[in-house]
Amino acid sequence: MGTTPLQGFLRRLGKDPVLQVKVQAAATADEVALLAQEYGYEISGSDLLQLSGQSMDGVRISRIDHPGEYPGRYY
């Protein structure tokens, strides 16, 4: 069974310190998804948000709550 684009991106993220800095500087899941797409991984911001609170390939995915957002909007 092959890996999904999201798994491939997270595996790369776990090993690439430059990419880690870029992801940490991103303000939204959509910005992280755009970074992933620049590296050839077709994922969306909602793909990331659905995994909030989980760890995959050594990377913990955390959703940051912003004031004014609807609770539970993405899950």
mmCIF file of the N, C-alpha and C atoms, coordinates in Angstrom:
data_MODEL
# 
_entry.id   MODEL 
# 
loop_
_atom_site.group_PDB 
_atom_site.id 
_atom_site.type_symbol 
_atom_site.label_atom_id 
_atom_site.label_alt_id 
_atom_site.label_comp_id 
_atom_site.label_asym_id 
_atom_site.label_entity_id 
_atom_site.label_seq_id 
_atom_site.pdbx_PDB_ins_code 
_atom_site.Cartn_x 
_atom_site.Cartn_y 
_atom_site.Cartn_z 
_atom_site.occupancy 
_atom_site.B_iso_or_equiv 
_atom_site.pdbx_formal_charge 
_atom_site.auth_seq_id 
_atom_site.auth_comp_id 
_atom_site.auth_asym_id 
_atom_site.auth_atom_id 
_atom_site.pdbx_PDB_model_num 
ATOM 1   N N  . MET A 1 1  ? 0.846   -1.176 0.000  1.00 0.00 ? 1  MET A N  1 
ATOM 2   C CA . MET A 1 1  ? 0.000   0.000  0.000  1.00 0.00 ? 1  MET A CA 1 
ATOM 3   C C  . MET A 1 1  ? 0.893   1.242  0.000  1.00 0.00 ? 1  MET A C  1 
ATOM 4   N N  . GLY A 1 2  ? 0.635   2.182  -0.885 1.00 0.00 ? 2  GLY A N  1 
ATOM 5   C CA . GLY A 1 2  ? 1.423   3.386  -0.987 1.00 0.00 ? 2  GLY A CA 1 
ATOM 6   C C  . GLY A 1 2  ? 1.041   4.424  0.054  1.00 0.00 ? 2  GLY A C  1 
ATOM 7   N N  . THR A 1 3  ? 1.864   5.433  0.138  1.00 0.00 ? 3  THR A N  1 
ATOM 8   C CA . THR A 1 3  ? 1.576   6.509  1.088  1.00 0.00 ? 3  THR A CA 1 
ATOM 9   C C  . THR A 1 3  ? 0.714   7.566  0.416  1.00 0.00 ? 3  THR A C  1 
ATOM 10  N N  . THR A 1 4  ? -0.062  8.255  1.215  1.00 0.00 ? 4  THR A N  1 
ATOM 11  C CA . THR A 1 4  ? -0.888  9.341  0.707  1.00 0.00 ? 4  THR A CA 1 
ATOM 12  C C  . THR A 1 4  ? -0.014  10.578 0.564  1.00 0.00 ? 4  THR A C  1 
ATOM 13  N N  . PRO A 1 5  ? -0.470  11.568 -0.219 1.00 0.00 ? 5  PRO A N  1 
ATOM 14  C CA . PRO A 1 5  ? 0.291   12.813 -0.313 1.00 0.00 ? 5  PRO A CA 1 
ATOM 15  C C  . PRO A 1 5  ? 0.504   13.468 1.056  1.00 0.00 ? 5  PRO A C  1 
ATOM 16  N N  . LEU A 1 6  ? -0.496  13.398 1.920  1.00 0.00 ? 6  LEU A N  1 
ATOM 17  C CA . LEU A 1 6  ? -0.362  13.995 3.251  1.00 0.00 ? 6  LEU A CA 1 
ATOM 18  C C  . LEU A 1 6  ? 0.714   13.273 4.064  1.00 0.00 ? 6  LEU A C  1 
ATOM 19  N N  . GLN A 1 7  ? 0.729   11.947 4.017  1.00 0.00 ? 7  GLN A N  1 
ATOM 20  C CA . GLN A 1 7  ? 1.755   11.193 4.727  1.00 0.00 ? 7  GLN A CA 1 
ATOM 21  C C  . GLN A 1 7  ? 3.148   11.514 4.179  1.00 0.00 ? 7  GLN A C  1 
ATOM 22  N N  . GLY A 1 8  ? 3.255   11.621 2.868  1.00 0.00 ? 8  GLY A N  1 
ATOM 23  C CA . GLY A 1 8  ? 4.542   11.951 2.256  1.00 0.00 ? 8  GLY A CA 1 
ATOM 24  C C  . GLY A 1 8  ? 5.032   13.325 2.676  1.00 0.00 ? 8  GLY A C  1 
ATOM 25  N N  . PHE A 1 9  ? 4.117   14.284 2.714  1.00 0.00 ? 9  PHE A N  1 
ATOM 26  C CA . PHE A 1 9  ? 4.493   15.639 3.128  1.00 0.00 ? 9  PHE A CA 1 
ATOM 27  C C  . PHE A 1 9  ? 4.928   15.656 4.585  1.00 0.00 ? 9  PHE A C  1 
ATOM 28  N N  . LEU A 1 10 ? 4.182   14.996 5.446  1.00 0.00 ? 10 LEU A N  1 
ATOM 29  C CA . LEU A 1 10 ? 4.530   14.988 6.869  1.00 0.00 ? 10 LEU A CA 1 
ATOM 30  C C  . LEU A 1 10 ? 5.848   14.268 7.112  1.00 0.00 ? 10 LEU A C  1 
ATOM 31  N N  . ARG A 1 11 ? 6.107   13.219 6.363  1.00 0.00 ? 11 ARG A N  1 
ATOM 32  C CA . ARG A 1 11 ? 7.395   12.522 6.486  1.00 0.00 ? 11 ARG A CA 1 
ATOM 33  C C  . ARG A 1 11 ? 8.534   13.463 6.092  1.00 0.00 ? 11 ARG A C  1 
ATOM 34  N N  . ARG A 1 12 ? 8.343   14.190 5.002  1.00 0.00 ? 12 ARG A N  1 
ATOM 35  C CA . ARG A 1 12 ? 9.373   15.137 4.577  1.00 0.00 ? 12 ARG A CA 1 
ATOM 36  C C  . ARG A 1 12 ? 9.521   16.261 5.593  1.00 0.00 ? 12 ARG A C  1 
ATOM 37  N N  . LEU A 1 13 ? 8.401   16.748 6.105  1.00 0.00 ? 13 LEU A N  1 
ATOM 38  C CA . LEU A 1 13 ? 8.418   17.822 7.094  1.00 0.00 ? 13 LEU A CA 1 
ATOM 39  C C  . LEU A 1 13 ? 9.211   17.403 8.327  1.00 0.00 ? 13 LEU A C  1 
ATOM 40  N N  . GLY A 1 14 ? 9.069   16.165 8.746  1.00 0.00 ? 14 GLY A N  1 
ATOM 41  C CA . GLY A 1 14 ? 9.791   15.675 9.915  1.00 0.00 ? 14 GLY A CA 1 
ATOM 42  C C  . GLY A 1 14 ? 11.297  15.643 9.736  1.00 0.00 ? 14 GLY A C  1 
ATOM 43  N N  . LYS A 1 15 ? 11.760  15.629 8.489  1.00 0.00 ? 15 LYS A N  1 
ATOM 44  C CA . LYS A 1 15 ? 13.195  15.512 8.198  1.00 0.00 ? 15 LYS A CA 1 
ATOM 45  C C  . LYS A 1 15 ? 13.828  16.783 7.639  1.00 0.00 ? 15 LYS A C  1 
ATOM 46  N N  . ASP A 1 16 ? 13.026  17.785 7.287  1.00 0.00 ? 16 ASP A N  1 
ATOM 47  C CA . ASP A 1 16 ? 13.526  18.968 6.585  1.00 0.00 ? 16 ASP A CA 1 
ATOM 48  C C  . ASP A 1 16 ? 13.399  20.215 7.470  1.00 0.00 ? 16 ASP A C  1 
ATOM 49  N N  . PRO A 1 17 ? 14.506  20.650 8.110  1.00 0.00 ? 17 PRO A N  1 
ATOM 50  C CA . PRO A 1 17 ? 14.428  21.798 9.014  1.00 0.00 ? 17 PRO A CA 1 
ATOM 51  C C  . PRO A 1 17 ? 14.038  23.108 8.315  1.00 0.00 ? 17 PRO A C  1 
ATOM 52  N N  . VAL A 1 18 ? 14.393  23.274 7.069  1.00 0.00 ? 18 VAL A N  1 
ATOM 53  C CA . VAL A 1 18 ? 14.008  24.487 6.337  1.00 0.00 ? 18 VAL A CA 1 
ATOM 54  C C  . VAL A 1 18 ? 12.497  24.515 6.133  1.00 0.00 ? 18 VAL A C  1 
ATOM 55  N N  . LEU A 1 19 ? 11.933  23.389 5.757  1.00 0.00 ? 19 LEU A N  1 
ATOM 56  C CA . LEU A 1 19 ? 10.486  23.288 5.581  1.00 0.00 ? 19 LEU A CA 1 
ATOM 57  C C  . LEU A 1 19 ? 9.775   23.488 6.917  1.00 0.00 ? 19 LEU A C  1 
ATOM 58  N N  . GLN A 1 20 ? 10.347  22.988 7.994  1.00 0.00 ? 20 GLN A N  1 
ATOM 59  C CA . GLN A 1 20 ? 9.755   23.172 9.320  1.00 0.00 ? 20 GLN A CA 1 
ATOM 60  C C  . GLN A 1 20 ? 9.625   24.650 9.670  1.00 0.00 ? 20 GLN A C  1 
ATOM 61  N N  . VAL A 1 21 ? 10.644  25.429 9.369  1.00 0.00 ? 21 VAL A N  1 
ATOM 62  C CA . VAL A 1 21 ? 10.605  26.865 9.643  1.00 0.00 ? 21 VAL A CA 1 
ATOM 63  C C  . VAL A 1 21 ? 9.506   27.528 8.815  1.00 0.00 ? 21 VAL A C  1 
ATOM 64  N N  . LYS A 1 22 ? 9.385   27.136 7.557  1.00 0.00 ? 22 LYS A N  1 
ATOM 65  C CA . LYS A 1 22 ? 8.350   27.708 6.688  1.00 0.00 ? 22 LYS A CA 1 
ATOM 66  C C  . LYS A 1 22 ? 6.949   27.369 7.201  1.00 0.00 ? 22 LYS A C  1 
ATOM 67  N N  . VAL A 1 23 ? 6.757   26.135 7.637  1.00 0.00 ? 23 VAL A N  1 
ATOM 68  C CA . VAL A 1 23 ? 5.449   25.715 8.147  1.00 0.00 ? 23 VAL A CA 1 
ATOM 69  C C  . VAL A 1 23 ? 5.123   26.458 9.441  1.00 0.00 ? 23 VAL A C  1 
ATOM 70  N N  . GLN A 1 24 ? 6.101   26.619 10.313 1.00 0.00 ? 24 GLN A N  1 
ATOM 71  C CA . GLN A 1 24 ? 5.866   27.327 11.568 1.00 0.00 ? 24 GLN A CA 1 
ATOM 72  C C  . GLN A 1 24 ? 5.529   28.795 11.337 1.00 0.00 ? 24 GLN A C  1 
ATOM 73  N N  . ALA A 1 25 ? 6.006   29.364 10.234 1.00 0.00 ? 25 ALA A N  1 
ATOM 74  C CA . ALA A 1 25 ? 5.723   30.765 9.916  1.00 0.00 ? 25 ALA A CA 1 
ATOM 75  C C  . ALA A 1 25 ? 4.364   30.944 9.246  1.00 0.00 ? 25 ALA A C  1 
ATOM 76  N N  . ALA A 1 26 ? 3.777   29.859 8.766  1.00 0.00 ? 26 ALA A N  1 
ATOM 77  C CA . ALA A 1 26 ? 2.476   29.939 8.096  1.00 0.00 ? 26 ALA A CA 1 
ATOM 78  C C  . ALA A 1 26 ? 1.388   30.244 9.119  1.00 0.00 ? 26 ALA A C  1 
ATOM 79  N N  . ALA A 1 27 ? 0.435   31.081 8.726  1.00 0.00 ? 27 ALA A N  1 
ATOM 80  C CA . ALA A 1 27 ? -0.633  31.504 9.643  1.00 0.00 ? 27 ALA A CA 1 
ATOM 81  C C  . ALA A 1 27 ? -1.864  30.608 9.563  1.00 0.00 ? 27 ALA A C  1 
ATOM 82  N N  . THR A 1 28 ? -2.046  29.912 8.453  1.00 0.00 ? 28 THR A N  1 
ATOM 83  C CA . THR A 1 28 ? -3.255  29.105 8.281  1.00 0.00 ? 28 THR A CA 1 
ATOM 84  C C  . THR A 1 28 ? -2.912  27.730 7.699  1.00 0.00 ? 28 THR A C  1 
ATOM 85  N N  . ALA A 1 29 ? -3.854  26.825 7.836  1.00 0.00 ? 29 ALA A N  1 
ATOM 86  C CA . ALA A 1 29 ? -3.689  25.496 7.237  1.00 0.00 ? 29 ALA A CA 1 
ATOM 87  C C  . ALA A 1 29 ? -3.604  25.595 5.716  1.00 0.00 ? 29 ALA A C  1 
ATOM 88  N N  . ASP A 1 30 ? -4.329  26.550 5.140  1.00 0.00 ? 30 ASP A N  1 
ATOM 89  C CA . ASP A 1 30 ? -4.267  26.726 3.689  1.00 0.00 ? 30 ASP A CA 1 
ATOM 90  C C  . ASP A 1 30 ? -2.865  27.156 3.242  1.00 0.00 ? 30 ASP A C  1 
ATOM 91  N N  . GLU A 1 31 ? -2.199  27.973 4.049  1.00 0.00 ? 31 GLU A N  1 
ATOM 92  C CA . GLU A 1 31 ? -0.825  28.373 3.718  1.00 0.00 ? 31 GLU A CA 1 
ATOM 93  C C  . GLU A 1 31 ? 0.119   27.173 3.796  1.00 0.00 ? 31 GLU A C  1 
ATOM 94  N N  . VAL A 1 32 ? -0.085  26.309 4.776  1.00 0.00 ? 32 VAL A N  1 
ATOM 95  C CA . VAL A 1 32 ? 0.723   25.093 4.882  1.00 0.00 ? 32 VAL A CA 1 
ATOM 96  C C  . VAL A 1 32 ? 0.455   24.201 3.674  1.00 0.00 ? 32 VAL A C  1 
ATOM 97  N N  . ALA A 1 33 ? -0.804  24.090 3.269  1.00 0.00 ? 33 ALA A N  1 
ATOM 98  C CA . ALA A 1 33 ? -1.152  23.281 2.095  1.00 0.00 ? 33 ALA A CA 1 
ATOM 99  C C  . ALA A 1 33 ? -0.487  23.833 0.831  1.00 0.00 ? 33 ALA A C  1 
ATOM 100 N N  . LEU A 1 34 ? -0.433  25.145 0.706  1.00 0.00 ? 34 LEU A N  1 
ATOM 101 C CA . LEU A 1 34 ? 0.248   25.748 -0.453 1.00 0.00 ? 34 LEU A CA 1 
ATOM 102 C C  . LEU A 1 34 ? 1.737   25.417 -0.440 1.00 0.00 ? 34 LEU A C  1 
ATOM 103 N N  . LEU A 1 35 ? 2.343   25.438 0.728  1.00 0.00 ? 35 LEU A N  1 
ATOM 104 C CA . LEU A 1 35 ? 3.753   25.030 0.833  1.00 0.00 ? 35 LEU A CA 1 
ATOM 105 C C  . LEU A 1 35 ? 3.915   23.576 0.392  1.00 0.00 ? 35 LEU A C  1 
ATOM 106 N N  . ALA A 1 36 ? 3.026   22.718 0.858  1.00 0.00 ? 36 ALA A N  1 
ATOM 107 C CA . ALA A 1 36 ? 3.081   21.308 0.472  1.00 0.00 ? 36 ALA A CA 1 
ATOM 108 C C  . ALA A 1 36 ? 2.968   21.158 -1.040 1.00 0.00 ? 36 ALA A C  1 
ATOM 109 N N  . GLN A 1 37 ? 2.075   21.935 -1.637 1.00 0.00 ? 37 GLN A N  1 
ATOM 110 C CA . GLN A 1 37 ? 1.883   21.868 -3.085 1.00 0.00 ? 37 GLN A CA 1 
ATOM 111 C C  . GLN A 1 37 ? 3.130   22.332 -3.835 1.00 0.00 ? 37 GLN A C  1 
ATOM 112 N N  . GLU A 1 38 ? 3.850   23.303 -3.277 1.00 0.00 ? 38 GLU A N  1 
ATOM 113 C CA . GLU A 1 38 ? 5.109   23.746 -3.893 1.00 0.00 ? 38 GLU A CA 1 
ATOM 114 C C  . GLU A 1 38 ? 6.129   22.610 -3.924 1.00 0.00 ? 38 GLU A C  1 
ATOM 115 N N  . TYR A 1 39 ? 6.031   21.706 -2.961 1.00 0.00 ? 39 TYR A N  1 
ATOM 116 C CA . TYR A 1 39 ? 6.932   20.557 -2.890 1.00 0.00 ? 39 TYR A CA 1 
ATOM 117 C C  . TYR A 1 39 ? 6.365   19.341 -3.619 1.00 0.00 ? 39 TYR A C  1 
ATOM 118 N N  . GLY A 1 40 ? 5.208   19.495 -4.259 1.00 0.00 ? 40 GLY A N  1 
ATOM 119 C CA . GLY A 1 40 ? 4.639   18.418 -5.066 1.00 0.00 ? 40 GLY A CA 1 
ATOM 120 C C  . GLY A 1 40 ? 3.635   17.522 -4.357 1.00 0.00 ? 40 GLY A C  1 
ATOM 121 N N  . TYR A 1 41 ? 3.158   17.923 -3.184 1.00 0.00 ? 41 TYR A N  1 
ATOM 122 C CA . TYR A 1 41 ? 2.187   17.136 -2.435 1.00 0.00 ? 41 TYR A CA 1 
ATOM 123 C C  . TYR A 1 41 ? 0.823   17.789 -2.542 1.00 0.00 ? 41 TYR A C  1 
ATOM 124 N N  . GLU A 1 42 ? -0.115  17.118 -3.175 1.00 0.00 ? 42 GLU A N  1 
ATOM 125 C CA . GLU A 1 42 ? -1.454  17.662 -3.381 1.00 0.00 ? 42 GLU A CA 1 
ATOM 126 C C  . GLU A 1 42 ? -2.327  17.434 -2.153 1.00 0.00 ? 42 GLU A C  1 
ATOM 127 N N  . ILE A 1 43 ? -2.293  18.387 -1.232 1.00 0.00 ? 43 ILE A N  1 
ATOM 128 C CA . ILE A 1 43 ? -3.133  18.326 -0.039 1.00 0.00 ? 43 ILE A CA 1 
ATOM 129 C C  . ILE A 1 43 ? -3.849  19.658 0.119  1.00 0.00 ? 43 ILE A C  1 
ATOM 130 N N  . SER A 1 44 ? -4.867  19.659 0.959  1.00 0.00 ? 44 SER A N  1 
ATOM 131 C CA . SER A 1 44 ? -5.618  20.892 1.211  1.00 0.00 ? 44 SER A CA 1 
ATOM 132 C C  . SER A 1 44 ? -5.517  21.254 2.688  1.00 0.00 ? 44 SER A C  1 
ATOM 133 N N  . GLY A 1 45 ? -5.892  22.477 2.989  1.00 0.00 ? 45 GLY A N  1 
ATOM 134 C CA . GLY A 1 45 ? -5.922  22.918 4.369  1.00 0.00 ? 45 GLY A CA 1 
ATOM 135 C C  . GLY A 1 45 ? -6.880  22.095 5.205  1.00 0.00 ? 45 GLY A C  1 
ATOM 136 N N  . SER A 1 46 ? -8.003  21.707 4.620  1.00 0.00 ? 46 SER A N  1 
ATOM 137 C CA . SER A 1 46 ? -8.970  20.906 5.377  1.00 0.00 ? 46 SER A CA 1 
ATOM 138 C C  . SER A 1 46 ? -8.426  19.509 5.667  1.00 0.00 ? 46 SER A C  1 
ATOM 139 N N  . ASP A 1 47 ? -7.573  18.963 4.778  1.00 0.00 ? 47 ASP A N  1 
ATOM 140 C CA . ASP A 1 47 ? -6.916  17.681 5.069  1.00 0.00 ? 47 ASP A CA 1 
ATOM 141 C C  . ASP A 1 47 ? -6.126  17.789 6.370  1.00 0.00 ? 47 ASP A C  1 
ATOM 142 N N  . LEU A 1 48 ? -5.405  18.901 6.517  1.00 0.00 ? 48 LEU A N  1 
ATOM 143 C CA . LEU A 1 48 ? -4.602  19.114 7.715  1.00 0.00 ? 48 LEU A CA 1 
ATOM 144 C C  . LEU A 1 48 ? -5.473  19.328 8.943  1.00 0.00 ? 48 LEU A C  1 
ATOM 145 N N  . LEU A 1 49 ? -6.510  20.131 8.794  1.00 0.00 ? 49 LEU A N  1 
ATOM 146 C CA . LEU A 1 49 ? -7.369  20.444 9.940  1.00 0.00 ? 49 LEU A CA 1 
ATOM 147 C C  . LEU A 1 49 ? -8.089  19.215 10.473 1.00 0.00 ? 49 LEU A C  1 
ATOM 148 N N  . GLN A 1 50 ? -8.413  18.281 9.612  1.00 0.00 ? 50 GLN A N  1 
ATOM 149 C CA . GLN A 1 50 ? -9.100  17.068 10.046 1.00 0.00 ? 50 GLN A CA 1 
ATOM 150 C C  . GLN A 1 50 ? -8.212  16.187 10.918 1.00 0.00 ? 50 GLN A C  1 
ATOM 151 N N  . LEU A 1 51 ? -6.906  16.375 10.839 1.00 0.00 ? 51 LEU A N  1 
ATOM 152 C CA . LEU A 1 51 ? -5.973  15.580 11.638 1.00 0.00 ? 51 LEU A CA 1 
ATOM 153 C C  . LEU A 1 51 ? -5.485  16.328 12.869 1.00 0.00 ? 51 LEU A C  1 
ATOM 154 N N  . SER A 1 52 ? -6.086  17.456 13.173 1.00 0.00 ? 52 SER A N  1 
ATOM 155 C CA . SER A 1 52 ? -5.657  18.254 14.322 1.00 0.00 ? 52 SER A CA 1 
ATOM 156 C C  . SER A 1 52 ? -5.682  17.408 15.598 1.00 0.00 ? 52 SER A C  1 
ATOM 157 N N  . GLY A 1 53 ? -4.609  17.541 16.358 1.00 0.00 ? 53 GLY A N  1 
ATOM 158 C CA . GLY A 1 53 ? -4.488  16.809 17.606 1.00 0.00 ? 53 GLY A CA 1 
ATOM 159 C C  . GLY A 1 53 ? -3.851  15.440 17.461 1.00 0.00 ? 53 GLY A C  1 
ATOM 160 N N  . GLN A 1 54 ? -3.541  15.042 16.242 1.00 0.00 ? 54 GLN A N  1 
ATOM 161 C CA . GLN A 1 54 ? -2.944  13.728 15.998 1.00 0.00 ? 54 GLN A CA 1 
ATOM 162 C C  . GLN A 1 54 ? -1.476  13.883 15.611 1.00 0.00 ? 54 GLN A C  1 
ATOM 163 N N  . SER A 1 55 ? -0.760  12.790 15.725 1.00 0.00 ? 55 SER A N  1 
ATOM 164 C CA . SER A 1 55 ? 0.626   12.730 15.269 1.00 0.00 ? 55 SER A CA 1 
ATOM 165 C C  . SER A 1 55 ? 0.710   11.744 14.114 1.00 0.00 ? 55 SER A C  1 
ATOM 166 N N  . MET A 1 56 ? 1.508   12.092 13.136 1.00 0.00 ? 56 MET A N  1 
ATOM 167 C CA . MET A 1 56 ? 1.696   11.214 11.989 1.00 0.00 ? 56 MET A CA 1 
ATOM 168 C C  . MET A 1 56 ? 3.132   11.372 11.515 1.00 0.00 ? 56 MET A C  1 
ATOM 169 N N  . ASP A 1 57 ? 3.828   10.271 11.366 1.00 0.00 ? 57 ASP A N  1 
ATOM 170 C CA . ASP A 1 57 ? 5.215   10.276 10.908 1.00 0.00 ? 57 ASP A CA 1 
ATOM 171 C C  . ASP A 1 57 ? 6.094   11.213 11.735 1.00 0.00 ? 57 ASP A C  1 
ATOM 172 N N  . GLY A 1 58 ? 5.845   11.244 13.048 1.00 0.00 ? 58 GLY A N  1 
ATOM 173 C CA . GLY A 1 58 ? 6.672   12.045 13.943 1.00 0.00 ? 58 GLY A CA 1 
ATOM 174 C C  . GLY A 1 58 ? 6.338   13.525 13.974 1.00 0.00 ? 58 GLY A C  1 
ATOM 175 N N  . VAL A 1 59 ? 5.275   13.922 13.289 1.00 0.00 ? 59 VAL A N  1 
ATOM 176 C CA . VAL A 1 59 ? 4.867   15.327 13.244 1.00 0.00 ? 59 VAL A CA 1 
ATOM 177 C C  . VAL A 1 59 ? 3.516   15.461 13.939 1.00 0.00 ? 59 VAL A C  1 
ATOM 178 N N  . ARG A 1 60 ? 3.436   16.355 14.899 1.00 0.00 ? 60 ARG A N  1 
ATOM 179 C CA . ARG A 1 60 ? 2.168   16.607 15.602 1.00 0.00 ? 60 ARG A CA 1 
ATOM 180 C C  . ARG A 1 60 ? 1.431   17.719 14.881 1.00 0.00 ? 60 ARG A C  1 
ATOM 181 N N  . ILE A 1 61 ? 0.163   17.482 14.569 1.00 0.00 ? 61 ILE A N  1 
ATOM 182 C CA . ILE A 1 61 ? -0.658  18.456 13.852 1.00 0.00 ? 61 ILE A CA 1 
ATOM 183 C C  . ILE A 1 61 ? -1.543  19.157 14.871 1.00 0.00 ? 61 ILE A C  1 
ATOM 184 N N  . SER A 1 62 ? -1.388  20.472 14.963 1.00 0.00 ? 62 SER A N  1 
ATOM 185 C CA . SER A 1 62 ? -2.153  21.250 15.936 1.00 0.00 ? 62 SER A CA 1 
ATOM 186 C C  . SER A 1 62 ? -2.863  22.395 15.250 1.00 0.00 ? 62 SER A C  1 
ATOM 187 N N  . ARG A 1 63 ? -4.132  22.485 15.511 1.00 0.00 ? 63 ARG A N  1 
ATOM 188 C CA . ARG A 1 63 ? -4.936  23.585 14.985 1.00 0.00 ? 63 ARG A CA 1 
ATOM 189 C C  . ARG A 1 63 ? -4.901  24.722 15.992 1.00 0.00 ? 63 ARG A C  1 
ATOM 190 N N  . ILE A 1 64 ? -4.614  25.912 15.534 1.00 0.00 ? 64 ILE A N  1 
ATOM 191 C CA . ILE A 1 64 ? -4.609  27.088 16.389 1.00 0.00 ? 64 ILE A CA 1 
ATOM 192 C C  . ILE A 1 64 ? -5.967  27.748 16.276 1.00 0.00 ? 64 ILE A C  1 
ATOM 193 N N  . ASP A 1 65 ? -6.632  27.908 17.411 1.00 0.00 ? 65 ASP A N  1 
ATOM 194 C CA . ASP A 1 65 ? -7.942  28.560 17.413 1.00 0.00 ? 65 ASP A CA 1 
ATOM 195 C C  . ASP A 1 65 ? -7.759  30.070 17.303 1.00 0.00 ? 65 ASP A C  1 
ATOM 196 N N  . HIS A 1 66 ? -8.428  30.647 16.345 1.00 0.00 ? 66 HIS A N  1 
ATOM 197 C CA . HIS A 1 66 ? -8.394  32.092 16.143 1.00 0.00 ? 66 HIS A CA 1 
ATOM 198 C C  . HIS A 1 66 ? -9.713  32.687 16.620 1.00 0.00 ? 66 HIS A C  1 
ATOM 199 N N  . PRO A 1 67 ? -9.672  33.829 17.270 1.00 0.00 ? 67 PRO A N  1 
ATOM 200 C CA . PRO A 1 67 ? -10.917 34.459 17.732 1.00 0.00 ? 67 PRO A CA 1 
ATOM 201 C C  . PRO A 1 67 ? -11.875 34.700 16.564 1.00 0.00 ? 67 PRO A C  1 
ATOM 202 N N  . GLY A 1 68 ? -13.148 34.410 16.807 1.00 0.00 ? 68 GLY A N  1 
ATOM 203 C CA . GLY A 1 68 ? -14.157 34.655 15.791 1.00 0.00 ? 68 GLY A CA 1 
ATOM 204 C C  . GLY A 1 68 ? -14.462 33.471 14.905 1.00 0.00 ? 68 GLY A C  1 
ATOM 205 N N  . GLU A 1 69 ? -13.688 32.392 14.998 1.00 0.00 ? 69 GLU A N  1 
ATOM 206 C CA . GLU A 1 69 ? -13.983 31.212 14.190 1.00 0.00 ? 69 GLU A CA 1 
ATOM 207 C C  . GLU A 1 69 ? -15.077 30.399 14.853 1.00 0.00 ? 69 GLU A C  1 
ATOM 208 N N  . TYR A 1 70 ? -15.780 29.650 14.056 1.00 0.00 ? 70 TYR A N  1 
ATOM 209 C CA . TYR A 1 70 ? -16.843 28.791 14.558 1.00 0.00 ? 70 TYR A CA 1 
ATOM 210 C C  . TYR A 1 70 ? -16.234 27.518 15.138 1.00 0.00 ? 70 TYR A C  1 
ATOM 211 N N  . PRO A 1 71 ? -16.539 27.201 16.406 1.00 0.00 ? 71 PRO A N  1 
ATOM 212 C CA . PRO A 1 71 ? -16.018 25.954 16.985 1.00 0.00 ? 71 PRO A CA 1 
ATOM 213 C C  . PRO A 1 71 ? -16.530 24.737 16.215 1.00 0.00 ? 71 PRO A C  1 
ATOM 214 N N  . GLY A 1 72 ? -15.659 23.784 15.991 1.00 0.00 ? 72 GLY A N  1 
ATOM 215 C CA . GLY A 1 72 ? -16.056 22.549 15.327 1.00 0.00 ? 72 GLY A CA 1 
ATOM 216 C C  . GLY A 1 72 ? -16.293 22.675 13.837 1.00 0.00 ? 72 GLY A C  1 
ATOM 217 N N  . ARG A 1 73 ? -15.889 23.756 13.248 1.00 0.00 ? 73 ARG A N  1 
ATOM 218 C CA . ARG A 1 73 ? -16.152 24.000 11.827 1.00 0.00 ? 73 ARG A CA 1 
ATOM 219 C C  . ARG A 1 73 ? -15.531 22.945 10.920 1.00 0.00 ? 73 ARG A C  1 
ATOM 220 N N  . TYR A 1 74 ? -14.378 22.416 11.286 1.00 0.00 ? 74 TYR A N  1 
ATOM 221 C CA . TYR A 1 74 ? -13.659 21.507 10.409 1.00 0.00 ? 74 TYR A CA 1 
ATOM 222 C C  . TYR A 1 74 ? -13.681 20.047 10.856 1.00 0.00 ? 74 TYR A C  1 
ATOM 223 N N  . TYR A 1 75 ? -14.423 19.742 11.900 1.00 0.00 ? 75 TYR A N  1 
ATOM 224 C CA . TYR A 1 75 ? -14.451 18.348 12.377 1.00 0.00 ? 75 TYR A CA 1 
ATOM 225 C C  . TYR A 1 75 ? -15.795 18.006 12.919 1.00 0.00 ? 75 TYR A C  1 
# 
